[in-house]
Amino acid sequence: MRAARKYLAGLLFPLLVATTAYGASGQASAPVGIFGYIEFASDNLAALPVWRDALSRIAVDRERGRACDADAARCTGMIVTVWRAKVQELSGLELERQLAEVNRYANGQGKAARPAGGEAIERWAGPIEFLEQGGGAEAFAILKFATLRELGIANEALRITIVYDTLRNRRHAVVVVRHGTGFRVLDTWSDAVLDVERLKYYVPLYSVNETTRWAHVVNRPLGRDKAK
């Protein structure tokens, strides 16, 4: 029972934060965002210490990687060397190809360490830590996010989105990328990069990038899709 309460709290906390920050009256004027849900944006990351902690590890790994790029003698191990080689390999490709290759590359890493229960993780691994030790869905997403940033994709075009997967009845994490007028999703369940509209079974809870967090609120009657 205690574990169940902790799990539900992990799912509901971002929505409680949104309610506190914006109030119920904000929903009417809030924009409709990813997965067709109303979203509220904030530049205050204090409510998500696990993500702030992960950002610090991403920054350290970025410096390690760029030192490796500048001088092979400063590469701190084979894993860093291979990661940076992948970044160099994909540099200059068109965006669609970069998304597909980053998704495929990351999905091939650390699968044996993926948690089976979709539980909320209190600490998110940085890219190099994940490549060394494996991790959960959030860690897969962080590796993809960090790699795409290293390829020059703007922070404003990227999000890590924590979702509730209604097909598998579990918490999950994906990377969402603005592409043209829509959004594309990089997911551990598939190497294919899909339009967000094809993933109706994901209920977004909250999203983050380096500067912003979003809370998401349903914008359609529950059960409408099933009635069609």
N, C-alpha and C positions, 0 to 999 in steps of 0.2 A: 504493500500500500504506500509506504513512504517513497519507494522508487517511482511509482506511478504519479504521485503528487509532484515529485521533482521534475518528471518528464513533462507533465502538463504545464508546470510553471515555466519551463524552458520554451514551450511553444507560445504561451500567452504573454510573456513578459514584454516583447516588442510592441504588441498592440496596446498594452497598458501604458507603455511609455508614450505612444502616439496620442492616446486619449488625454494624458496629462499635459502633453506639450501643446496640443492644438485645440482640444475641446471638441465636443460633438458637433458644434456649429460649423467647424472647418470642413466637414465632408462635402458640403454642397458645392464649394468653390474649388476643391482640390482637383488636380488634373487626373485623368485616367491614364494609368501607366501600364507596366508590363503585366502580362497574363490577363489584361482587361480589368484590373483592380484599381480603385482609387488609391493614390499614394501621397504621402506627406513626406517632404524632404526637410532635413535639418543639417546644419554644419556642425552640430554639437555631437562629438563622438564619445563623450564622457559616459553615456549610458551603456556603452558596449566595450567594457575594459578588455574582454577577450580579443576583440578586433584591434584595439589600440596596441595591445601586446604583440599581436601578430604583425602589425605594421612595423614595429621596431625590428622584428626578426627579418622581415622582407628587406628593410633598409640595410641591415648588416650583410645579408646575402648578396644584395645588389653590389655593395662595395667589394665583397670578395670576388664576385664574378667579373667586375670591371677591372680589378687588379689582375686577374687571370688573363683577361683580354689583352691588357697592355704588355704583359710580360709572362710568358709561359712558365718561367721559373717561380712565379708567385702563385701559381695554381695550387690550391690546398687540397690535393687529392684528386682521384680519377673522377669522382662524381661531379665535382665542380667543373672539371675540364670537359666532360661529356655534355653537361648542361649548356655551357657556353658555346660548345661546338654546334649544338642544336640551334641556339639563338643565331649564330652566324650563318648557319645553313638556310634558315628561313628568312633572314633579312632581305628585303627588296622584293619578296614575292607579293602578289596581289593579296588583298585582305582575305578573301574567301579561302584561298589556299593556306594562308597562315592559320586561320581559325581551325581548319580541318586537321592540319599537321600538328598543331599544339594540342588539340583535343586527343588525337590518336597517341601522341607521344606521352602525355600525362597519364592517360588511361592505362598505359602499359607499365606504369610504375607502381610498386608497393601494394598490389592488390591483395596479397595475403594478409596484410595488416588491417584491412578495412573492417570496422566494427559491423557485426551482423544485425544489431538491434536498432540502428538509427538513433541512438541515444544522443542527447545534447553533450557536446564535448566542452569541457571547461578550459582547455588550453588548445589553441590551434597551432600546428607545427608550421614553421617556416619552410620555404622551398627546399633548401639543402637538407634540413632535418628530415623532411618527408622523403626525399630521394634516398637518404641513408637508412631510415628506419620504418618507412611506411606511415600510414595514418588513415583517418576517416575521410568522409566526403568533403569536409571543410578543407582538409589538407590538399586533396586533389584540386579543389577550386583555387586555393591559394597558389599552387604551382602554376596553374593555367593563367591566373590573373597576373602574377609576377612575370611570367614569360612573355605574355602579350605586351605588358608595359615595357619590357626590355626591347621588344620589337618596334617600339615607337607608337603604339596605339594609345591614344589619349586617355587619361584617367576618367574624363567626363563621358567617354564612350563605353566604360566598363563598369560592371557591378558583380559582386558575389551576392547571390540571392539565396537565403535560407527558405526552403519551401517545406510544405507538408505534402508528401506523396500519397495521394488517396488510393492509388492502385496497390501500393505495397504497405500502406498503413504505417508510415515511418517518416521521420524527419530526414531531410536531404539537403544538399547544397549544390548549386550550379553556378556557372558563370554566364552572365547575360551581356551581350555586346550589341551596341547600336550599330546597325548596318543599313545605310541608306535611310529609308523612312520607317524601317521596322527594327525588330530585335531578333538576334540569333542566340541560341542556347548551346553551350558546351556542357555536356553531361557525362558522368561516369558510366551510365547505363548503356550508352551508345557512342560509337566513334563518329556517327553522322552528326553534323551540325544542323539543327532544326530551327525553323521559324517558331517563335514563341507561341503563335496561335495554334500550333499542333500539339501543345502540351497542356491541354485543359485539365488534366488530372493533377497538376501542381497548384497548390494554394500557396501563394507567396506570403511569408510572414514578415521578413524584413530584408533589406538590401544594404550593402555598404560598398564604398570605394575609398580612396585615400582621403577624401575630404568631406564626404556626405554619407548620411544614413537615410534610408527611406522606410517608413512603415506602410503596410498595404492593408486596405480594407475592401471587403467584397463590394462589387458594384453591379451585381445582378441577383435576382431572386434565387435562392438555393433550390437546386433540383431542376432549374430551367433547361440545362443541357440534356438531362436525362429524358425530359418530356418530348424532346424533338424526335 
